[in-house]
């Protein structure tokens, strides 16, 4: 009996001795997350309400196609692939619903092949092959913090800096902290935008008395220049309320009044937390590879292959 137990122990131990530390880590990740080779993501199609089960890597192809221009540098597309894969697996890990993700900007924009054909038209084959290359070359790679999948948030364009997660959302995550992103100003066509409304429209949208009187004060901003709270005619607003009321691209804005108009000067596009997509493309153009891009925007994280 002892010989049988000893033999069994040796059989179990030998593979660990042969494969070494790195592969032992892979086995530990598989134990924790399961094999992702056969992983499917349950995607709720908002337009139809249907839930589709899509193989993980196919899903990532659809997300990269939906979330990042195919004209971007290959290393930027790879960084998006890893971020989107991580985001989906994190959602699947924590969901309490009958689906993992929505197919729109509430989570990640997902396009199926028909959507891609409609979007890319004559460039469909070229763009699809490029996106597939980015995804397959990073197959199974995810971003981990302390061996846990991160909440791999991303957005279009910063105002020159990304934002601390705690200044935008309810929880502060140690890997989603503000970093410089000075590529965006040159790279992004939506770095600066301007919205102009009449005073009447301004007051109406904010449900304020329409007496043509406007006083803006007590503007509270984050360290990166994004508005947190603002007082207008003695009423305090959260920046998201202003952003939504006037369809602003971000909460990094200044307000000025010119004659009968209220002018919003806006910088950036999106919530500002995590990876800036146009910043990633700028880094790639400057010679950074996708791991360097991800390590810049997600601090103190590791990129691991877990399939």
ZAPA-721075 format. One record per residue (C-alpha): residue in three letters; x, z, y. Coordinates in nm, 4 decimals. Layout:
N
<rec r="ALA" px="X" pz="Z" py="Y"/>
...
***
This chain:
307
<rec r="UNK" px="0.0000" pz="0.0000" py="0.0000"/>
<rec r="UNK" px="0.2843" pz="0.0893" py="0.2396"/>
<rec r="UNK" px="0.4480" pz="-0.2454" py="0.1685"/>
<rec r="UNK" px="0.1256" pz="-0.4268" py="0.2543"/>
<rec r="UNK" px="0.0924" pz="-0.2360" py="0.5836"/>
<rec r="UNK" px="0.4592" pz="-0.3012" py="0.6676"/>
<rec r="UNK" px="0.4208" pz="-0.6712" py="0.5888"/>
<rec r="UNK" px="0.1073" pz="-0.6924" py="0.8051"/>
<rec r="UNK" px="0.2858" pz="-0.5217" py="1.0957"/>
<rec r="UNK" px="0.5819" pz="-0.7578" py="1.0709"/>
<rec r="UNK" px="0.3529" pz="-1.0636" py="1.0628"/>
<rec r="UNK" px="0.1819" pz="-0.9453" py="1.3837"/>
<rec r="UNK" px="0.5075" pz="-0.8483" py="1.5569"/>
<rec r="UNK" px="0.7160" pz="-1.1571" py="1.4794"/>
<rec r="UNK" px="0.5232" pz="-1.3966" py="1.7071"/>
<rec r="UNK" px="0.5733" pz="-1.1596" py="1.9992"/>
<rec r="UNK" px="0.9464" pz="-1.1425" py="1.9292"/>
<rec r="UNK" px="0.9690" pz="-1.5208" py="1.9109"/>
<rec r="UNK" px="0.7602" pz="-1.6198" py="2.2105"/>
<rec r="UNK" px="0.9247" pz="-1.3871" py="2.4614"/>
<rec r="UNK" px="0.7924" pz="-1.2041" py="2.7662"/>
<rec r="UNK" px="0.6354" pz="-1.4950" py="2.9565"/>
<rec r="UNK" px="0.4240" pz="-1.6072" py="2.6632"/>
<rec r="UNK" px="0.3274" pz="-1.2478" py="2.5866"/>
<rec r="UNK" px="0.1889" pz="-1.2392" py="2.9389"/>
<rec r="UNK" px="-0.0156" pz="-1.5500" py="2.8608"/>
<rec r="UNK" px="-0.1594" pz="-1.3793" py="2.5534"/>
<rec r="UNK" px="-0.2497" pz="-1.0741" py="2.7618"/>
<rec r="UNK" px="-0.4251" pz="-1.2962" py="3.0159"/>
<rec r="UNK" px="-0.6144" pz="-1.4673" py="2.7335"/>
<rec r="UNK" px="-0.7250" pz="-1.1281" py="2.6027"/>
<rec r="UNK" px="-0.8411" pz="-1.0324" py="2.9518"/>
<rec r="UNK" px="-1.0040" pz="-1.3568" py="3.0653"/>
<rec r="UNK" px="-1.0599" pz="-1.5439" py="2.7399"/>
<rec r="UNK" px="-0.9335" pz="-1.8938" py="2.6749"/>
<rec r="UNK" px="-1.0179" pz="-2.1165" py="2.9688"/>
<rec r="UNK" px="-0.9500" pz="-2.4374" py="2.7753"/>
<rec r="UNK" px="-1.3158" pz="-2.4416" py="2.6699"/>
<rec r="UNK" px="-1.4513" pz="-2.2590" py="2.9730"/>
<rec r="UNK" px="-1.7632" pz="-2.3986" py="3.1377"/>
<rec r="UNK" px="-1.8875" pz="-2.3208" py="3.4871"/>
<rec r="UNK" px="-2.2615" pz="-2.2844" py="3.5373"/>
<rec r="UNK" px="-2.3351" pz="-2.4774" py="3.8550"/>
<rec r="UNK" px="-2.6715" pz="-2.4577" py="4.0280"/>
<rec r="UNK" px="-2.7502" pz="-2.7891" py="4.1954"/>
<rec r="UNK" px="-2.9239" pz="-2.6813" py="4.5141"/>
<rec r="UNK" px="-3.1169" pz="-3.0046" py="4.5667"/>
<rec r="UNK" px="-3.2816" pz="-2.9965" py="4.2238"/>
<rec r="UNK" px="-3.2562" pz="-2.6290" py="4.1286"/>
<rec r="UNK" px="-3.1105" pz="-2.7324" py="3.7922"/>
<rec r="UNK" px="-2.8229" pz="-2.5396" py="3.6359"/>
<rec r="UNK" px="-2.5545" pz="-2.7575" py="3.4787"/>
<rec r="UNK" px="-2.2783" pz="-2.6347" py="3.2484"/>
<rec r="UNK" px="-1.9643" pz="-2.8220" py="3.3474"/>
<rec r="UNK" px="-1.6219" pz="-2.7919" py="3.1771"/>
<rec r="UNK" px="-1.3888" pz="-2.6008" py="3.4092"/>
<rec r="UNK" px="-1.1359" pz="-2.8763" py="3.4782"/>
<rec r="UNK" px="-1.4122" pz="-3.1336" py="3.5342"/>
<rec r="UNK" px="-1.5722" pz="-2.8904" py="3.7765"/>
<rec r="UNK" px="-1.2437" pz="-2.8501" py="3.9660"/>
<rec r="UNK" px="-1.2142" pz="-3.2288" py="3.9999"/>
<rec r="UNK" px="-1.5616" pz="-3.2349" py="4.1548"/>
<rec r="UNK" px="-1.4774" pz="-2.9518" py="4.3931"/>
<rec r="UNK" px="-1.1490" pz="-3.0999" py="4.5132"/>
<rec r="UNK" px="-1.3361" pz="-3.4267" py="4.5715"/>
<rec r="UNK" px="-1.6006" pz="-3.2422" py="4.7697"/>
<rec r="UNK" px="-1.3847" pz="-2.9982" py="4.9599"/>
<rec r="UNK" px="-1.0678" pz="-3.1834" py="5.0612"/>
<rec r="UNK" px="-1.0076" pz="-3.5407" py="5.1852"/>
<rec r="UNK" px="-0.8492" pz="-3.7495" py="4.9101"/>
<rec r="UNK" px="-0.6153" pz="-3.8876" py="5.1763"/>
<rec r="UNK" px="-0.4391" pz="-3.5504" py="5.1919"/>
<rec r="UNK" px="-0.0873" pz="-3.5017" py="5.0587"/>
<rec r="UNK" px="-0.0685" pz="-3.4485" py="4.6817"/>
<rec r="UNK" px="0.0741" pz="-3.0968" py="4.7204"/>
<rec r="UNK" px="-0.2199" pz="-2.9984" py="4.9409"/>
<rec r="UNK" px="-0.4614" pz="-3.1348" py="4.6784"/>
<rec r="UNK" px="-0.2799" pz="-2.9322" py="4.4131"/>
<rec r="UNK" px="-0.3125" pz="-2.6165" py="4.6227"/>
<rec r="UNK" px="-0.6861" pz="-2.6838" py="4.6562"/>
<rec r="UNK" px="-0.7102" pz="-2.7344" py="4.2797"/>
<rec r="UNK" px="-0.5560" pz="-2.3967" py="4.2023"/>
<rec r="UNK" px="-0.7570" pz="-2.2181" py="4.4709"/>
<rec r="UNK" px="-1.0850" pz="-2.3743" py="4.3569"/>
<rec r="UNK" px="-1.0171" pz="-2.3007" py="3.9895"/>
<rec r="UNK" px="-0.9426" pz="-1.9386" py="4.0765"/>
<rec r="UNK" px="-1.2508" pz="-1.9123" py="4.2957"/>
<rec r="UNK" px="-1.4782" pz="-2.0430" py="4.0203"/>
<rec r="UNK" px="-1.3364" pz="-1.8163" py="3.7504"/>
<rec r="UNK" px="-1.3640" pz="-1.5155" py="3.9812"/>
<rec r="UNK" px="-1.7290" pz="-1.5976" py="4.0470"/>
<rec r="UNK" px="-1.7950" pz="-1.6461" py="3.6749"/>
<rec r="UNK" px="-1.6284" pz="-1.3128" py="3.6042"/>
<rec r="UNK" px="-1.8464" pz="-1.1202" py="3.8492"/>
<rec r="UNK" px="-2.1807" pz="-1.3032" py="3.8572"/>
<rec r="UNK" px="-2.5014" pz="-1.1229" py="3.7686"/>
<rec r="UNK" px="-2.7128" pz="-1.4368" py="3.8001"/>
<rec r="UNK" px="-2.7992" pz="-1.7110" py="3.5531"/>
<rec r="UNK" px="-2.5438" pz="-1.9351" py="3.7249"/>
<rec r="UNK" px="-2.1858" pz="-1.8891" py="3.8450"/>
<rec r="UNK" px="-2.1779" pz="-2.0954" py="4.1643"/>
<rec r="UNK" px="-2.3915" pz="-2.3056" py="4.3949"/>
<rec r="UNK" px="-2.2793" pz="-2.6634" py="4.4585"/>
<rec r="UNK" px="-2.2756" pz="-2.6346" py="4.8394"/>
<rec r="UNK" px="-2.0809" pz="-2.4570" py="5.1131"/>
<rec r="UNK" px="-2.2332" pz="-2.1233" py="5.0132"/>
<rec r="UNK" px="-1.9683" pz="-2.1345" py="4.7391"/>
<rec r="UNK" px="-1.7768" pz="-2.4598" py="4.6855"/>
<rec r="UNK" px="-1.8973" pz="-2.8148" py="4.7448"/>
<rec r="UNK" px="-1.9167" pz="-2.9902" py="4.4083"/>
<rec r="UNK" px="-1.9593" pz="-3.3659" py="4.3646"/>
<rec r="UNK" px="-2.0378" pz="-3.5389" py="4.0361"/>
<rec r="UNK" px="-1.9049" pz="-3.8884" py="3.9694"/>
<rec r="UNK" px="-2.2096" pz="-4.0575" py="4.1203"/>
<rec r="UNK" px="-2.1657" pz="-3.8504" py="4.4357"/>
<rec r="UNK" px="-1.7999" pz="-3.9535" py="4.4496"/>
<rec r="UNK" px="-1.8887" pz="-4.3219" py="4.4168"/>
<rec r="UNK" px="-2.1317" pz="-4.2880" py="4.7043"/>
<rec r="UNK" px="-1.8777" pz="-4.1017" py="4.9156"/>
<rec r="UNK" px="-1.5708" pz="-4.3164" py="4.8476"/>
<rec r="UNK" px="-1.7309" pz="-4.6551" py="4.7796"/>
<rec r="UNK" px="-1.4521" pz="-4.9158" py="4.7359"/>
<rec r="UNK" px="-1.1849" pz="-4.6420" py="4.7303"/>
<rec r="UNK" px="-1.3514" pz="-4.4647" py="4.4368"/>
<rec r="UNK" px="-1.0986" pz="-4.5477" py="4.1634"/>
<rec r="UNK" px="-0.7904" pz="-4.4822" py="4.3787"/>
<rec r="UNK" px="-0.9232" pz="-4.1540" py="4.5160"/>
<rec r="UNK" px="-1.0520" pz="-4.0310" py="4.1813"/>
<rec r="UNK" px="-0.7187" pz="-4.0973" py="4.0110"/>
<rec r="UNK" px="-0.5372" pz="-3.9097" py="4.2869"/>
<rec r="UNK" px="-0.7687" pz="-3.6091" py="4.2662"/>
<rec r="UNK" px="-0.7482" pz="-3.6079" py="3.8856"/>
<rec r="UNK" px="-0.3694" pz="-3.6096" py="3.9054"/>
<rec r="UNK" px="-0.3738" pz="-3.3051" py="4.1340"/>
<rec r="UNK" px="-0.6067" pz="-3.1174" py="3.9014"/>
<rec r="UNK" px="-0.4455" pz="-3.2081" py="3.5695"/>
<rec r="UNK" px="-0.0941" pz="-3.1332" py="3.6963"/>
<rec r="UNK" px="-0.2060" pz="-2.7754" py="3.7713"/>
<rec r="UNK" px="-0.4315" pz="-2.7350" py="3.4664"/>
<rec r="UNK" px="-0.5022" pz="-2.3722" py="3.3847"/>
<rec r="UNK" px="-0.3167" pz="-2.2343" py="3.6864"/>
<rec r="UNK" px="-0.4794" pz="-1.9538" py="3.8816"/>
<rec r="UNK" px="-0.3846" pz="-1.7060" py="4.1541"/>
<rec r="UNK" px="-0.3503" pz="-1.3414" py="4.0556"/>
<rec r="UNK" px="-0.3009" pz="-1.0200" py="4.2506"/>
<rec r="UNK" px="-0.1948" pz="-0.7259" py="4.0330"/>
<rec r="UNK" px="-0.2900" pz="-0.9411" py="3.7323"/>
<rec r="UNK" px="-0.6472" pz="-0.9868" py="3.8583"/>
<rec r="UNK" px="-0.8036" pz="-1.3112" py="3.9754"/>
<rec r="UNK" px="-0.8215" pz="-1.3195" py="4.3524"/>
<rec r="UNK" px="-1.1124" pz="-1.4171" py="4.5724"/>
<rec r="UNK" px="-0.9461" pz="-1.7449" py="4.6718"/>
<rec r="UNK" px="-1.1253" pz="-1.8126" py="4.9976"/>
<rec r="UNK" px="-1.0438" pz="-2.1215" py="5.2027"/>
<rec r="UNK" px="-1.1730" pz="-2.3063" py="5.5062"/>
<rec r="UNK" px="-1.1120" pz="-2.6221" py="5.7077"/>
<rec r="UNK" px="-0.9105" pz="-2.5393" py="6.0194"/>
<rec r="UNK" px="-0.7603" pz="-2.2281" py="6.1782"/>
<rec r="UNK" px="-0.7172" pz="-2.1563" py="6.5474"/>
<rec r="UNK" px="-0.3442" pz="-2.1220" py="6.4861"/>
<rec r="UNK" px="-0.3793" pz="-1.8100" py="6.2700"/>
<rec r="UNK" px="-0.5830" pz="-1.7204" py="5.9652"/>
<rec r="UNK" px="-0.7928" pz="-1.4067" py="5.9868"/>
<rec r="UNK" px="-0.7793" pz="-1.0656" py="5.8217"/>
<rec r="UNK" px="-1.0627" pz="-1.0498" py="5.5689"/>
<rec r="UNK" px="-1.1704" pz="-0.7083" py="5.6973"/>
<rec r="UNK" px="-1.2314" pz="-0.8486" py="6.0457"/>
<rec r="UNK" px="-1.4753" pz="-1.1109" py="5.9139"/>
<rec r="UNK" px="-1.6273" pz="-0.9689" py="5.5956"/>
<rec r="UNK" px="-1.7327" pz="-0.6249" py="5.4791"/>
<rec r="UNK" px="-1.4296" pz="-0.5627" py="5.2583"/>
<rec r="UNK" px="-1.0608" pz="-0.5860" py="5.3395"/>
<rec r="UNK" px="-0.8472" pz="-0.7466" py="5.0690"/>
<rec r="UNK" px="-0.4679" pz="-0.6988" py="5.0737"/>
<rec r="UNK" px="-0.3930" pz="-1.0635" py="4.9926"/>
<rec r="UNK" px="-0.6317" pz="-1.2070" py="5.2547"/>
<rec r="UNK" px="-0.4443" pz="-1.1111" py="5.5695"/>
<rec r="UNK" px="-0.3686" pz="-1.2987" py="5.8880"/>
<rec r="UNK" px="-0.0810" pz="-1.5472" py="5.8780"/>
<rec r="UNK" px="0.0385" pz="-1.8099" py="6.1229"/>
<rec r="UNK" px="-0.0946" pz="-2.1612" py="6.0651"/>
<rec r="UNK" px="0.0503" pz="-2.3681" py="6.3455"/>
<rec r="UNK" px="0.0094" pz="-2.7015" py="6.1633"/>
<rec r="UNK" px="-0.3643" pz="-2.7131" py="6.2291"/>
<rec r="UNK" px="-0.3487" pz="-2.8097" py="6.5951"/>
<rec r="UNK" px="-0.1706" pz="-3.1367" py="6.5171"/>
<rec r="UNK" px="-0.3299" pz="-3.2034" py="6.1782"/>
<rec r="UNK" px="-0.6968" pz="-3.1343" py="6.2267"/>
<rec r="UNK" px="-0.9379" pz="-3.3614" py="6.4149"/>
<rec r="UNK" px="-1.1696" pz="-3.0602" py="6.4534"/>
<rec r="UNK" px="-0.9137" pz="-2.8136" py="6.5879"/>
<rec r="UNK" px="-1.0882" pz="-2.8164" py="6.9272"/>
<rec r="UNK" px="-1.4554" pz="-2.8765" py="6.9952"/>
<rec r="UNK" px="-1.6885" pz="-2.8340" py="7.2889"/>
<rec r="UNK" px="-2.0575" pz="-2.7461" py="7.2920"/>
<rec r="UNK" px="-2.2597" pz="-2.7667" py="7.6111"/>
<rec r="UNK" px="-2.6169" pz="-2.6395" py="7.6542"/>
<rec r="UNK" px="-2.8381" pz="-2.5813" py="7.9550"/>
<rec r="UNK" px="-2.8870" pz="-2.2284" py="8.0790"/>
<rec r="UNK" px="-3.2500" pz="-2.2487" py="7.9732"/>
<rec r="UNK" px="-3.1567" pz="-2.3514" py="7.6195"/>
<rec r="UNK" px="-2.8874" pz="-2.0834" py="7.6059"/>
<rec r="UNK" px="-3.1312" pz="-1.8054" py="7.6987"/>
<rec r="UNK" px="-3.4054" pz="-1.9411" py="7.4737"/>
<rec r="UNK" px="-3.1796" pz="-1.9627" py="7.1663"/>
<rec r="UNK" px="-3.0748" pz="-1.6016" py="7.2130"/>
<rec r="UNK" px="-3.4303" pz="-1.4819" py="7.2801"/>
<rec r="UNK" px="-3.3370" pz="-1.3591" py="7.6277"/>
<rec r="UNK" px="-3.5540" pz="-1.3594" py="7.9383"/>
<rec r="UNK" px="-3.5454" pz="-1.7071" py="8.0924"/>
<rec r="UNK" px="-3.4791" pz="-1.6131" py="8.4527"/>
<rec r="UNK" px="-3.1654" pz="-1.8286" py="8.4742"/>
<rec r="UNK" px="-2.9499" pz="-1.5169" py="8.5053"/>
<rec r="UNK" px="-2.6541" pz="-1.5029" py="8.2645"/>
<rec r="UNK" px="-2.3912" pz="-1.2311" py="8.2475"/>
<rec r="UNK" px="-2.1310" pz="-1.2339" py="7.9706"/>
<rec r="UNK" px="-1.9117" pz="-0.9260" py="7.9261"/>
<rec r="UNK" px="-1.7618" pz="-0.6800" py="7.6771"/>
<rec r="UNK" px="-1.6139" pz="-0.9593" py="7.4649"/>
<rec r="UNK" px="-1.4513" pz="-0.7909" py="7.1664"/>
<rec r="UNK" px="-1.2002" pz="-1.0113" py="6.9842"/>
<rec r="UNK" px="-0.9816" pz="-0.9800" py="6.6765"/>
<rec r="UNK" px="-0.6037" pz="-0.9955" py="6.7077"/>
<rec r="UNK" px="-0.6211" pz="-1.3691" py="6.6354"/>
<rec r="UNK" px="-0.8634" pz="-1.4447" py="6.9182"/>
<rec r="UNK" px="-1.1873" pz="-1.4718" py="6.7224"/>
<rec r="UNK" px="-1.4901" pz="-1.3080" py="6.8789"/>
<rec r="UNK" px="-1.6315" pz="-1.0071" py="6.6925"/>
<rec r="UNK" px="-1.8977" pz="-0.8868" py="6.9366"/>
<rec r="UNK" px="-2.0154" pz="-0.9992" py="7.2774"/>
<rec r="UNK" px="-2.2654" pz="-0.8681" py="7.5321"/>
<rec r="UNK" px="-2.4932" pz="-1.1142" py="7.7106"/>
<rec r="UNK" px="-2.7403" pz="-0.9863" py="7.9706"/>
<rec r="UNK" px="-2.6900" pz="-0.6303" py="7.8413"/>
<rec r="UNK" px="-2.7714" pz="-0.7292" py="7.4817"/>
<rec r="UNK" px="-2.4961" pz="-0.7027" py="7.2186"/>
<rec r="UNK" px="-2.4536" pz="-0.9903" py="6.9738"/>
<rec r="UNK" px="-2.2338" pz="-1.0356" py="6.6692"/>
<rec r="UNK" px="-2.0234" pz="-1.3484" py="6.6860"/>
<rec r="UNK" px="-2.1977" pz="-1.4992" py="6.3827"/>
<rec r="UNK" px="-2.5281" pz="-1.4796" py="6.5676"/>
<rec r="UNK" px="-2.3821" pz="-1.6864" py="6.8513"/>
<rec r="UNK" px="-2.2149" pz="-1.9274" py="6.6089"/>
<rec r="UNK" px="-2.5415" pz="-1.9883" py="6.4251"/>
<rec r="UNK" px="-2.7560" pz="-2.0138" py="6.7389"/>
<rec r="UNK" px="-2.5428" pz="-2.2948" py="6.8841"/>
<rec r="UNK" px="-2.3993" pz="-2.4494" py="6.5667"/>
<rec r="UNK" px="-2.0410" pz="-2.3668" py="6.6633"/>
<rec r="UNK" px="-1.7613" pz="-2.4615" py="6.4258"/>
<rec r="UNK" px="-1.6044" pz="-2.1136" py="6.4360"/>
<rec r="UNK" px="-1.6183" pz="-1.7739" py="6.6043"/>
<rec r="UNK" px="-1.3005" pz="-1.8505" py="6.7987"/>
<rec r="UNK" px="-1.4665" pz="-1.9465" py="7.1255"/>
<rec r="UNK" px="-1.4744" pz="-1.8873" py="7.4994"/>
<rec r="UNK" px="-1.7832" pz="-1.9180" py="7.7184"/>
<rec r="UNK" px="-1.7880" pz="-2.0582" py="8.0706"/>
<rec r="UNK" px="-2.0736" pz="-2.1404" py="8.3052"/>
<rec r="UNK" px="-2.0647" pz="-2.4598" py="8.5083"/>
<rec r="UNK" px="-2.3591" pz="-2.5292" py="8.7375"/>
<rec r="UNK" px="-2.6667" pz="-2.5318" py="8.5112"/>
<rec r="UNK" px="-2.4723" pz="-2.5510" py="8.1840"/>
<rec r="UNK" px="-2.3120" pz="-2.3033" py="7.9471"/>
<rec r="UNK" px="-1.9939" pz="-2.4376" py="7.7847"/>
<rec r="UNK" px="-1.8446" pz="-2.3193" py="7.4558"/>
<rec r="UNK" px="-1.4783" pz="-2.4078" py="7.4036"/>
<rec r="UNK" px="-1.4170" pz="-2.3636" py="7.0313"/>
<rec r="UNK" px="-1.0979" pz="-2.3618" py="6.8246"/>
<rec r="UNK" px="-1.0905" pz="-2.4038" py="6.4484"/>
<rec r="UNK" px="-1.3548" pz="-2.4755" py="6.1876"/>
<rec r="UNK" px="-1.4775" pz="-2.2225" py="5.9327"/>
<rec r="UNK" px="-1.4547" pz="-1.8478" py="5.8770"/>
<rec r="UNK" px="-1.0752" pz="-1.8403" py="5.9035"/>
<rec r="UNK" px="-1.0015" pz="-1.6318" py="5.5921"/>
<rec r="UNK" px="-0.7600" pz="-1.7478" py="5.3221"/>
<rec r="UNK" px="-0.6142" pz="-2.0978" py="5.3001"/>
<rec r="UNK" px="-0.6521" pz="-2.3397" py="5.5877"/>
<rec r="UNK" px="-0.6993" pz="-2.6828" py="5.4332"/>
<rec r="UNK" px="-0.5547" pz="-2.8751" py="5.7266"/>
<rec r="UNK" px="-0.2762" pz="-2.6185" py="5.7467"/>
<rec r="UNK" px="-0.2048" pz="-2.6793" py="5.3785"/>
<rec r="UNK" px="-0.1786" pz="-3.0518" py="5.4434"/>
<rec r="UNK" px="0.0575" pz="-2.9888" py="5.7348"/>
<rec r="UNK" px="0.2770" pz="-2.7682" py="5.5166"/>
<rec r="UNK" px="0.2810" pz="-3.0366" py="5.2458"/>
<rec r="UNK" px="0.3848" pz="-3.3005" py="5.4975"/>
<rec r="UNK" px="0.6675" pz="-3.0706" py="5.6067"/>
<rec r="UNK" px="0.7938" pz="-3.0566" py="5.2477"/>
<rec r="UNK" px="0.6293" pz="-2.7467" py="5.1013"/>
<rec r="UNK" px="0.5049" pz="-2.7654" py="4.7436"/>
<rec r="UNK" px="0.1662" pz="-2.6330" py="4.6367"/>
<rec r="UNK" px="0.3015" pz="-2.2968" py="4.5203"/>
<rec r="UNK" px="0.4711" pz="-2.2420" py="4.8552"/>
<rec r="UNK" px="0.1467" pz="-2.3307" py="5.0294"/>
<rec r="UNK" px="-0.0536" pz="-2.0863" py="4.8189"/>
<rec r="UNK" px="0.2040" pz="-1.8113" py="4.8599"/>
<rec r="UNK" px="0.1884" pz="-1.8559" py="5.2369"/>
<rec r="UNK" px="-0.1881" pz="-1.8182" py="5.2629"/>
<rec r="UNK" px="-0.2457" pz="-1.5655" py="4.9815"/>
<rec r="UNK" px="0.0051" pz="-1.2856" py="5.0284"/>
<rec r="UNK" px="0.1904" pz="-1.1062" py="4.7464"/>
<rec r="UNK" px="0.0141" pz="-1.3076" py="4.4763"/>
<rec r="UNK" px="0.1356" pz="-1.4832" py="4.1614"/>
<rec r="UNK" px="0.0431" pz="-1.8267" py="4.0331"/>
<rec r="UNK" px="0.0008" pz="-1.8116" py="3.6565"/>
<rec r="UNK" px="-0.1031" pz="-2.0565" py="3.3874"/>
<rec r="UNK" px="-0.3539" pz="-1.8784" py="3.1633"/>
<rec r="UNK" px="-0.4936" pz="-2.1509" py="2.9372"/>
***
